């Protein structure tokens, strides 16, 4: 395969010219990536930039053979439960408040959005199972449209009714993992999430320093 051989030779030449010693050493293996961060297993893929028009971020599972670019984030060892929570209106309410923006689009990040997201604290086995079942229903609804991309399926003007219904059921299941009372809107969701965030981070905050008492001479 002469074209592939040519590309490999160009990689080797590029690495040999580098001023970085570690890069020059990698010229010995020009067919390999310099940095391998992928697990040798399936993972959950989260786009780092997503349209602000869509009601949900287009999160999905990918196989170990698919290598995500630097424009994506990955969650190794993710389950249907993780997919369900991250694909819910509850998580989207958090995204809209804390994520960055690229013009009007969401700019998702692991450090700001994902790592700080307050997950349900004590969901029961029954509640987790309900989220997993609803999450699988969302994936099944997507599969019913094999010729459509995720961008097509999540267009707010053309989202299939079956997918809308599946997401509504998933939203209810995820909400119940947080509290038995229903959330009436995103504002209530955000208020509850920040309440959990303050509760979770309080033990990490340093105690307030006591000021030195001042004495006044008469």
ABEGO torsion letter per residue (X at the ends): XAAAAAAAAAAAAAAAABABAAAAAAAABAABBABBABBBBBBBBBBABBBAABABBBBBBBBAABBBBAABBBBBGBBAAAAAAAABAAAAAAAAAABBBBEABBBBBAAAAAAABBBBABBBAAAAAAAAAAAAAAAAAAAABAABBAAAAABAAABBAAAAAAAAAAAAAAAAAABABBBABAAAAAAAAAAAAAAAAAAABBBBBBBBBBBBBX
